[in-house]
Amino acid sequence: MKPITSFLLALCSILITFSVYPQDNVNNPEKVAIYTVIEMYVQAREQLDTLMLNNILTSDMDQLVSSGNWRNNREMAIEGMLRSSANNPGKRKLTIKKLRFLNAGCALVDCQYQIINPNGKERNMWSSFVLVTEDGKWKISSIRNMLPSRSQ
């Protein structure tokens, strides 16, 4: 095989490989939709908006909070979120650090989670979200909140 043919074949293989993986595509509409859901989650928490939370959480969602407690369905999760937001006021910020599509209808999103209290004190955590497509929309299926270890 001629060197130029080998080069073109290798180049085509690389381009095809990168086009198959949606997480590598910056303008992917699925990625934009997922970023939007995470932002809606932050807004809903800050505004104590149960309607928005109902629209972005699956009915069977679950949440493991940083205290180690489980919230095992949407109703329990929303109740706990509202209670937590009332008890921990402040500006919430989720910064997506990693988005990985596990398949066409499931994504894992890892975020830095920060709450800045009215007195300026910061609480820094990590959150992982599993999002799934339900009725053609991305929704949050599970949330895992973690406190960083003291050794970091």
ABEGO torsion letter per residue (X at the ends): XBAAAAAAAAAAAAAAAAAABAAABAABAAAAAAAAAAAAAAAAAAAGBAAAAAAABBAABBBBBAAGBBBABAAAAAAAAAAAAAABBEBBBBBBABBBBABAABBBBBBBBBBBBAAGBBBBBBBBBBBBBBGGBBBBABBBBBBBBAAX
